């Protein structure tokens, strides 16, 4: 009888150990899953205030890859891993290869895309690393109820004008935006006739698209016997900073007929002003 009692005790202890091991394994799996989720949140950004019907997942992929690729030139892979658009296409979540790239992506907050400023921020559930705790910097909070807009987060390269990457981060020594002005490209007399104007507009669009996706081309033309601001110049808004930089480097100094083209970066406000003044 004593031996039987001893055997029962041994079986009970083994069962307890097995149960404890199972609970520990479940706990470790749960913790691993939580860590993976936290890791993804640190590599993800919320992007809101998208222009309906005009912005796609491919558009955002090109925008972030072009902008960040121009800064992180030693990156062996594309900065942006994937883009997940909401069903109503009002916002998206962009996942990056590393947390550092996601933080850099915050710098695109306020960038004009198809006439609307992007709202770029941290997603809900983001937990800042200890180095960011207690700094007072706001942390993004995903879509706000009923607005489709996300919270804005601090970080990245610091404050910058919308559409502008600080010159210290460009590696080329000069500031850059997604907006270009091309001087000495067209003559006012060539813009009077509608057919000629349409052909020039198309030619400029095609030429600039060789360097990156183009969102809009504005070429002011004479009207009512007077010349509005910017006549004789072409203004281009690129989707990505990389495209604008490549265009500026290639077109600046190129001869167009007897004229030497001057390609310079401008601000989004300058582009908006010229665009508004050119509406007939």
C-alpha positions in Angstrom: 0.0 0.0 0.0 2.8 2.4 0.8 4.5 1.8 -2.5 1.2 2.5 -4.3 0.8 5.8 -2.4 4.3 6.7 -3.5 3.6 5.9 -7.1 0.5 8.2 -7.0 2.6 11.0 -5.6 5.1 10.7 -8.3 2.4 10.8 -11.0 0.9 13.9 -9.5 4.2 15.7 -9.4 4.9 14.8 -13.0 1.5 16.1 -14.0 2.0 19.4 -12.2 5.4 19.8 -13.8 3.9 19.1 -17.2 1.1 21.6 -16.6 3.6 24.2 -15.4 5.7 23.7 -18.4 2.7 24.1 -20.7 1.6 27.3 -19.0 5.2 28.7 -19.3 5.3 27.9 -23.0 1.9 29.6 -23.5 3.1 32.7 -21.6 6.3 32.8 -23.7 4.3 32.5 -26.9 2.0 35.3 -25.8 4.9 37.5 -24.9 6.6 36.8 -28.2 3.4 37.8 -30.0 3.2 41.0 -28.0 6.8 41.8 -28.8 6.3 41.2 -32.5 3.2 43.5 -32.4 5.2 46.2 -30.6 8.0 45.8 -33.1 5.6 46.3 -36.0 4.0 49.4 -34.4 7.5 50.9 -34.2 7.9 50.3 -38.0 4.5 51.6 -39.0 3.0 55.0 -39.7 -0.6 56.2 -40.1 -1.1 58.4 -43.2 -4.4 60.2 -43.4 -6.2 63.0 -45.3 -5.8 61.3 -48.6 -7.4 62.7 -51.8 -10.2 60.3 -52.6 -9.9 58.5 -55.9 -6.4 59.9 -56.5 -4.1 58.2 -54.0 -3.3 54.5 -54.2 -1.1 52.1 -52.3 1.4 52.3 -55.2 1.4 56.1 -54.9 2.2 56.1 -51.2 4.9 53.3 -51.8 6.6 55.5 -54.4 6.3 58.6 -52.3 7.9 57.2 -49.2 10.5 55.1 -51.0 11.5 58.1 -53.2 11.7 60.5 -50.3 13.5 58.3 -47.8 15.6 56.6 -50.4 17.1 60.0 -51.2 18.2 60.4 -47.6 19.1 56.8 -46.7 21.2 56.1 -49.7 23.1 53.2 -48.0 19.8 51.3 -47.5 20.2 48.0 -49.3 16.4 47.4 -49.6 13.4 49.7 -50.2 12.5 51.7 -47.1 8.8 50.9 -47.4 7.8 47.3 -46.9 4.1 47.5 -47.6 1.1 49.9 -47.7 -2.4 48.9 -46.4 -5.2 51.2 -47.6 -8.5 51.5 -45.7 -11.6 50.3 -47.4 -12.8 53.9 -48.0 -9.3 55.0 -49.2 -9.3 57.9 -46.7 -6.2 56.7 -44.8 -3.5 54.0 -44.9 -0.9 52.3 -42.8 2.6 52.3 -44.1 5.1 49.7 -42.8 8.9 50.3 -43.1 11.9 48.1 -42.9 13.2 49.6 -39.6 11.9 51.8 -36.8 14.4 54.4 -37.8 12.9 54.7 -41.3 9.4 55.0 -39.8 10.6 57.8 -37.6 12.2 59.5 -40.6 8.9 59.1 -42.4 7.2 61.4 -39.9 9.0 64.3 -41.7 6.5 63.9 -44.5 3.7 65.2 -42.3 2.1 68.2 -44.0 3.5 67.3 -47.5 1.0 68.3 -50.2 -0.3 65.4 -52.2 -2.9 66.0 -54.9 -3.8 69.3 -53.3 -4.2 68.0 -49.7 -1.7 68.0 -46.8 -0.8 64.5 -45.6 -1.4 63.7 -41.9 1.4 61.4 -40.9 1.7 60.1 -37.4 2.2 57.1 -35.1 -0.5 54.4 -35.1 -2.6 53.5 -32.1 -0.8 51.2 -29.8 2.6 52.7 -30.5 4.9 52.5 -27.5 7.9 54.9 -27.6 11.3 53.6 -26.7 12.8 54.8 -23.4 14.9 57.4 -25.1 11.6 59.2 -26.2 9.8 58.8 -22.9 9.3 62.0 -21.0 10.3 64.3 -23.8 6.9 65.8 -24.1 6.7 65.1 -27.8 3.2 64.2 -28.9 2.7 60.6 -30.1 0.3 60.0 -33.0 -3.0 58.2 -32.3 -4.4 56.9 -35.5 -7.7 58.1 -37.0 -9.7 60.6 -35.0 -13.4 59.7 -34.7 -15.4 60.9 -37.7 -12.6 62.7 -39.4 -10.3 60.1 -41.0 -7.4 62.2 -39.8 -4.5 60.9 -37.7 -2.6 62.4 -34.8 0.6 64.1 -35.7 3.8 62.9 -34.0 7.1 64.6 -33.3 10.3 63.0 -34.4 12.3 62.4 -37.6 14.5 65.2 -38.9 12.9 67.9 -36.8 10.6 70.7 -38.0 10.5 71.4 -41.7 8.4 73.2 -44.2 5.8 71.0 -45.9 7.4 69.1 -48.7 11.0 70.1 -47.6 13.7 67.8 -46.4 16.3 69.7 -44.3 19.4 70.4 -46.4 21.7 68.7 -43.9 20.0 65.4 -44.6 20.1 65.6 -48.4 23.8 64.8 -48.8 24.0 67.3 -51.6 24.5 70.4 -49.6 21.3 72.1 -50.8 17.6 72.2 -49.8 15.1 70.3 -51.9 11.4 70.1 -52.2 9.0 68.2 -54.4 8.3 71.4 -56.4 10.4 72.7 -59.3 10.5 75.9 -61.3 11.9 75.7 -64.8 13.0 79.0 -66.3 13.9 79.7 -70.0 11.9 76.7 -71.0 9.1 78.3 -73.0 8.4 81.6 -74.7 5.2 83.6 -73.9 4.4 83.8 -77.6 4.3 80.0 -77.8 1.5 79.8 -75.2 -1.2 81.9 -76.9 -2.8 79.3 -79.1 -4.6 76.5 -77.3 -3.2 73.8 -79.5 0.4 75.0 -79.0 -0.1 75.3 -75.3 -1.5 71.8 -74.9 1.4 70.3 -76.8 4.0 72.2 -74.7 2.2 71.1 -71.5 2.2 67.5 -72.6 5.9 67.7 -73.6 6.9 69.1 -70.2 4.9 66.4 -68.4 6.5 63.6 -70.4 10.0 65.0 -70.0 9.7 65.4 -66.2 8.0 62.0 -65.8 11.3 60.4 -66.9 12.7 61.3 -63.4 9.7 60.4 -61.3 6.0 60.4 -61.1 4.5 63.9 -61.7 1.5 65.1 -59.8 0.8 68.4 -61.6 2.4 70.7 -64.2 1.5 74.5 -64.3 2.6 76.7 -67.2 1.2 80.3 -66.8 0.1 81.7 -70.1 -0.8 85.3 -71.3 -4.4 86.2 -70.9 -6.5 89.3 -71.6 -3.4 91.1 -73.1 -1.4 90.8 -69.9 1.1 88.4 -68.4 0.3 86.8 -65.0 3.2 86.0 -62.7 5.4 83.2 -64.0 4.8 83.5 -67.7 7.7 81.9 -69.5 8.3 79.4 -66.7 7.0 75.9 -66.0 6.2 74.7 -62.5 6.2 71.0 -61.6 4.9 69.1 -58.6 6.5 65.7 -58.2 5.1 62.8 -56.1 8.5 62.2 -54.4 11.5 64.2 -53.4 13.7 61.8 -55.2 12.0 62.5 -58.6 12.3 66.3 -58.0 16.0 66.0 -57.2 16.8 63.9 -60.2 14.9 66.3 -62.5 16.6 69.4 -61.0 20.1 67.8 -61.4 19.4 66.7 -65.0 17.5 69.7 -66.3 19.4 72.6 -64.7 21.8 74.0 -67.3 20.4 72.0 -70.2 19.9 74.0 -73.4 16.5 74.3 -74.9 17.0 75.9 -78.3 19.1 79.0 -77.6 18.1 79.2 -74.0 19.8 77.6 -71.0 17.2 76.1 -68.6 17.5 77.1 -64.9 15.8 74.5 -62.6 15.3 75.6 -59.0 13.3 74.2 -56.0 10.4 76.3 -54.8 8.0 76.0 -51.8 4.6 74.5 -51.9 3.1 77.9 -51.1 4.8 79.4 -54.2 3.5 76.6 -56.3 0.0 77.0 -55.0 0.1 80.8 -55.6 1.2 80.3 -59.3 -1.3 77.6 -59.8 -4.2 79.7 -58.5 -3.1 82.7 -60.6 -3.0 80.6 -63.7 -6.6 79.5 -63.5 -8.4 81.0 -66.5 
